[in-house]
């Protein structure tokens, strides 16, 4: 999957960009569960991340790299996770950006492109999970019109997990990013 916006290119990761993934791991908030942060032994290592890019389909199609067109640098990822939770399960929108790229609208822009792709691919609904303390990601999801559907009380350190969803298509059509509906009477 390769997606393009005015400022961004979403495309498969290159092995040399494992340093960006390592930086993402190192910047994560201490409230993020330990298995999603670099551990005391320094894992995942750069070599492990390079191997994951080489061998795991996730980094080729599921969570593409976000590259800024003007500077050609990779600033994070945005895509859909297929958590394979059975029939009718919705894919999950996931995004993460380097701190130096925060506050410039890149997450919203990249996620909008992914939503457009999901809609055109026939997905009716997406979900996203976010920690209650992650106000920046919650703002992005709100801009994309995700709505909270449940809360899971988690760990006193890690916080509460918020579950959100976004309807893309119904029997009468698909919602456009600005909330209008495009009607596809023969689609379903």
Residue pairs with C-beta under 8 A, 6 or more apart in sequence:
1 10
1 12
1 61
1 64
1 79
1 117
2 9
2 10
2 11
2 12
2 64
3 9
3 10
3 11
3 64
3 110
3 113
3 114
3 116
3 117
4 10
4 113
5 109
5 110
5 112
5 113
6 109
7 68
7 69
7 70
7 106
7 109
8 66
8 67
8 68
8 69
8 106
8 109
8 110
8 113
9 66
9 67
9 69
10 64
10 65
10 66
10 67
10 78
10 79
10 110
10 113
10 114
11 64
11 65
11 67
12 59
12 60
12 61
12 64
12 65
13 21
13 53
13 59
13 60
13 64
13 65
13 74
13 77
14 53
14 65
15 50
15 53
15 54
17 53
17 65
17 74
18 46
18 49
18 50
18 52
18 53
19 46
20 65
20 74
20 75
20 76
20 98
21 49
21 52
21 53
22 38
22 44
22 46
22 49
23 98
24 76
24 77
24 96
24 98
25 36
25 37
25 38
25 44
25 49
26 38
27 98
27 99
28 36
28 37
29 133
29 134
30 37
31 131
31 133
31 157
31 158
31 159
32 131
32 158
33 155
33 158
38 44
44 52
52 58
52 59
53 59
58 81
59 65
61 79
62 79
62 80
62 81
62 82
63 77
63 78
63 79
63 80
63 81
63 94
64 77
64 78
64 79
65 74
65 76
65 77
66 74
66 75
66 76
66 77
66 78
66 97
66 106
66 110
67 73
67 74
67 75
68 75
68 101
68 106
75 97
75 98
75 100
75 101
75 106
76 95
76 96
76 97
76 98
76 101
76 106
76 107
76 110
77 94
77 95
77 96
78 93
78 94
78 95
78 96
78 107
78 110
78 111
78 113
78 114
79 93
79 94
79 95
79 114
80 91
80 92
80 93
80 94
80 114
80 118
80 126
81 91
81 92
81 94
82 91
82 92
83 89
83 91
83 92
90 123
90 124
90 125
90 126
90 127
90 165
91 118
91 123
91 126
91 127
92 126
92 127
92 128
92 129
93 111
93 114
93 115
93 126
93 127
93 128
93 141
93 144
93 146
93 166
94 128
95 107
95 110
95 111
95 137
95 140
97 106
97 107
102 136
103 136
107 136
107 137
107 140
108 140
108 143
108 144
111 140
111 144
112 144
112 177
115 126
115 144
115 166
115 168
115 177
116 177
118 126
118 168
119 168
119 169
119 174
119 175
122 169
122 187
123 168
123 169
124 167
124 168
124 169
124 170
125 165
125 166
125 167
125 168
125 169
126 146
126 165
126 166
126 168
127 149
127 163
127 164
127 165
127 166
128 141
128 146
128 164
128 165
128 166
129 161
129 162
129 163
129 164
130 137
130 138
130 141
130 161
130 162
130 164
131 137
131 158
131 159
131 160
131 161
131 162
132 138
132 151
132 159
132 160
132 161
132 162
133 159
138 162
141 164
144 166
145 166
145 175
145 179
146 164
146 165
146 166
147 164
147 165
147 166
148 162
148 163
148 164
149 163
149 164
149 165
150 162
150 163
151 160
151 161
151 162
151 163
152 160
152 161
152 163
153 160
154 160
154 161
167 175
168 174
168 175
169 175
169 184
169 187
171 188
172 181
172 183
172 184
172 185
173 181
173 182
173 183
173 184
173 185
173 187
174 181
174 182
174 184
175 181
175 182
176 182
